[in-house]
Amino acid sequence: MATATATVTLSITLSAMLLAMASLSSEVVKPVLAEQLPVFEAGDISTKRISVDTSPKPLFIISPTVEGNYPVFLFFPGTCSSNSAYSRLFNHIASHGYIVVAPQLYTCPDIIPTTSENDELNHAAETANWLLSGLDAALPDNVKGNLQQLAVSGHSRGGKAAFALALGYSNVPLQVPISILVGVDPVAGWSKGCRCNPKILTYVPNSFNLSIPVTVIGSGLGDQKFFNIIHPCAPSGVNHKEFYSESKPPIGYFVATEYGHMDILDDHERIFNFCNGNNHRDPLRRTVGGIIVAFLNGYFRFETKDYLTIANDPTVAPVDLNPGFFINETQESLVKLGDSYSFKFDLFCILDWVPGCHSNIVYM
């Protein structure tokens, strides 16, 4: 009976949040300068870095130290990236009053994942379930995690894992409710015809069976080849555009036009240098962190002004965003991207080397 009551309460709360965002998305928000939006700057809450080895997978946590009950932001790192490689982004988010938890779901001894994406997803679910019993004990005194306000996110392959977890593809039953979803330059494979299980993309607009708010943040240079030779890190057909297209309203979509796929990592992280742009990373991290904080504030704290300002006028961000918008659940369909994808024959599908991955090469 208590579980049913909690579920009804959560449903009512989330519905109220959705209605608040929908009603405000049509109002005119006057453009302001980026420095006037507090979400693009570090918050005023002190934070602490925490390492946990007692969970199903090693955790890197950045938590507020000020007493309080904070929403939780569960983040899955990108391909072969360390969970601590995003520390500056995580600290930006945590300083605004959120507990950031990043598990190391697998390792890459030879720069190639040694764990299948199905196993990665199961580990992700196990970690999310562990939060119920283990998170609070790992946090500073008088700091608690509010798992009724759980956001799930990830970068690159980790972004796909976040979507797959929210869509229910894990073989491990999820014991915690996911309130909102954020994809940071999510990638679903090597190409449209070369993808690992679970193959969550359907190539049908609005097809994701999700009833939670979604924000997708993409990189403008992620689908470009390095020296016109090396395969893109976020190829067309499996990148942010498709994740956006298949999501249902309410959906926010932002693309940092002048930045590469790995530019949100800390400055000292040099993995896959060919996936970077030529710009300093800090403005991008502040932009991505600011969008995420504004999104979380909108749905968890009813503070919608900053998110809607960014969506209605992306020029307020520290970097160029194109497109940038928010579509609420009262609108019938998403804006069409106009991109046409085609299957390409891949002579060598690198994902075939990954244990448990079976790609589908399509001949033209």
N, C-alpha and C positions, 0 to 999 in steps of 0.2 A: 504493500500500500504506500509506503514511504517513497519507494522508487517511482511509482506511478505519479505521485504528487510532485516529485522533483522534476519528472519529465514534462508534466503539464506546465509547471512554473517556468522551466527553461524555454518551452515552446512559446508561452505567452510573452516572455521577456524578449526573445529573439524576434517575434512578430512585431512587437512594439518598436524595436530597433529598426527593423526593415521599413515600417511605416514612417518613422521619423526621417530616415534617409530619403525615402521616396518623396515625401512632402517637401523636403528642402531642396531636392535636386533641381527643381524647376525655378527656384528663386534666383535672382540676379545677384552674383557675388562680385563686388567691385575688385578689379585687379589691385594687388599690393606688391610691394617689392619683396624679393625672396628673403632678405634679412629681417623682414617684419613677420615672417611666418616662423613661429618658435619651433615647429617640427623639424625644420632644416638645420637647427642648431642643437648641440648637446643639451639634454635636460638638466635640471638642477638637483636631481636625486643622485646621491653617491652610490657607487656600485662596487661589487667584489667579484673576482674571478674564483671559480671553484672547480676542482677536478674530482670526479666520482668514478671509482672503479668497482663499486658493489652492484651496479645496475647490470642488466643483460649485456650492454655494450658500454665502453668507456664514455663518459659524458664530460663536456666542457660547458660550464654554466656561468653566465654573468647575471648576477642578482642585485636588486636594490638592497641597501643595508638599512634603510629607514624602515621602521616598524610599519607593517601593513599587510594586506591580503591582495596580492597582485595577479593579474591575468598572466597566462603562460604562453610563450611563443616557442613552439617546438620546430627546430630547423634542421633539415637534412643537407649535408654538404654535397658539393658537386663531385663529378668524376675524379677519383683519386686525390681529392682535396682533404686536408686535415680539418677537423672540426674547430680547431683554434685559428685557422687561417682567415676567419671572418671576424676577428676580435673587435676591430674598430667599428664595423657595422653593428655587431651585437651590443657593444657598449653604448652606441648612440641610441639604440632601441631601449635598452635597460634603463638608461638614465632618465627616460620619460615615464618610468613606473611599470616596467614589464620584466618578467623573469624569462630569460632566454636560455633554452636548453638545446644543446647540439650534440647528438650521439655520433660516435665514430662507428658506422655500421659495417665497414669492411676496410681492408688495407690493400695497397697496390705495391707489392715489392718490386715489380718489373714495369711499373707505369701502365699496367693493364689490370683492371679489376679481377680479383680472384673469387668473387662472390657473384652468383647469379642475381638478377634483379628481383626474382621471386623470393629468394632467401633474404635479400636486402629489405624487401617489403615486410617480410615476417619479422625480421629484427626490429624494424621501425615500429610495428604494432606492439611487440613485446616491450619496447622502451616506453611507448605511450602508456601502456597498462601499468608499468612499474611506477610511473609518476604518482599513482593513487596511494601507494604505500611507502614509497621511498623518497619522494621529492622534499617534503617538508623537513625531514631529518638532515638533509644535506644543505639546507639554507641557513643564513645567519639567524641569530636569535630574534624572535618576534616577527620574522618574515615568513609568510605562508603563500603557497601557490593556489590560486582559484581555478580549479579544473573545470568549473562550469563556464569559464571563459578561456577556452583553449583555442589558440590559433596554430595552424600547421602550415609550414612553409618549407621551401628547399630551393637550391640552386642547381641548374643543369640537370644531370641525372637525378639529383636529390629533389628537384622540382617535380619531375615525373613521379618519384616515389610519394611525394606529398599528395599529388592528385590521386594516385592509385590507392593510397590509404583512405582518403576521403571517399573514394568511389566504392570501397569495400572489396578490393581485390585480394587482400591479405588472407592467408589461410589461418591466421591467428585472429580469433574474434576480438574486436576492439571493445574495450570496457569503458572508454571515456568518450564523451560526445565532442565532436569537432564543431566549433562555432563558426570559424571563418577560415579561408584558404588563401594563401599568397604564393604565386609562382614567380620566382626570380630567374628570368631567362631559362625557363624549363626546356629540356631537350628529351625527346622520346626515342632517339636512336641515331644510327649512322646516316640513314636516308629513309625515305618513305617505304622502300622495299627491303630495308635492312634494319629490323627492329627486334629488341628482346621482349620476351614474355615478362609480365603481362602486356599485351598490346592494347593500350587503353584508348588510343586515337581511333576514331571511326570515320573521320573525314565527312561527317554530317554535321552541319551547323546546329548549335544548341543541343547536342546529343548527350552531353555529360549528365548523368542522373544525379545531380546535386541540388540541394535545396538551401545551400548556405551561400553567403556573399563571397565573391571571388575578386581578387586583384591580380593581374598579370603584368609584370614589368619585364620588358625585353631590351636587348642590346641591338643597336642599329648596325653594328659591324660584325655581329656574330655569325652571319651567314656568308661572309666573304672568305675566299681562299687566300691563304698567305702566299705572296709572290705568285698568285694564280696557279699554285701547284698543290700545296698542302690542303687537305680536306677541311672545310669549315668546322668550327667547334659547335655551332648552333645552326645546322643546315636548314634551308627552307623545306617545308613539308613536314618537319618534325620539331619545329621550334615554337617560340612564343605566339606566333600568328595563329597556329592551329589550336593551341591551348585556349587562346582567347575566343576563336571562332566556335569552338565546341562547348564553351561555357554558357550558362544561362544567366540572364539578369537576376539579381543585381551583379554587375560586372564592371570593374574599372580596368582600363588598359592604358599603359604608358610605355613609350619606347625612347630610350636614350640614344639619339641618332649618331653621336660621335664617339661612342664607346664600344669596346669589345667585350667578349663573353666573360673574361676572367678579371675584369677591371674592378669588381667590387671586393676582391680579396685585399688583405693587408699589403702594404707597399713592398715588404720584403719577400712576399710570396712570388716566385718567378716561374711556377709550374706552367707549362704550355705558353711560353712567351708569345708565340705566334697568334694566340687568342686575345691579345691585348690591343687596345687602341694606342694612340700617341699622346693622350692627354693625362694630366695628373689625376690620380684616382680619388682624391678626397672629395671633390665636388660631386662625383657620382655616388660615393658612399653616403654623403649627406642627402642626396636626392632620393636614393633608394630607401635609406633609413627614414627620411621625412615622410615619404609616401606611405610606408608601412605604419609608422607611428600615427599618422593622420587617419589611416584606415582603421587601425585598432581603436583609436580614440572615438571614431564615429560610431562604431558598433558596440563598444564596451562601455563608453562613457557619455554617449549622446553628444559628443563634441564634434559636430559635423562640418563646421565652417572651413577648417583648413583643407580637409580632403576635397570638399566641393570647390573651393577656390582653385586648387591645383587642377582639378578635372575641368573646370570651366575656363581656366586661363593657364595652360601649362608653362607659359613664359615666366611665371613667378619662381620656377624651380632654378636651382644653381646650374643645371645643364639644360641643353635643348631637349625638349620632349616632343615627339611627333610620331604617332598621335598621342593624345592624352585626353581621356574623357571617362565619364561614369554613366552607365545605363542602368536605370532602376527597373524593378520587376514589373512595373506597369506598362512598359513598352513592349510591343509585340515581338520584335526580333532585333538581332544585333546589326550594327552597321556592317555592310559587306566590304571585305577587304579588297576584292577585285583581283586577288592573286590566283593564278592557275597553277596547280601542282601536277607534275607528271612523274610516273615511275621512271627510274633510271636503272640501267643494268650496272651493278657494281661487280667488277671483275674480282675484287678482293673485299669481302665484307669483314671488317675487323671484328665485328661483334660475334662472328662464328668462333672466335678464339676463346670467348668467355664461357666458362662452365655453365651448362644448363640453358644456354641461349640458342635458339633455333631461328635463324633469320629466314625471310621469304624473299628471294631474289626474283624479280619480275622481268621477263624479257620483253622488249618492245619490238 
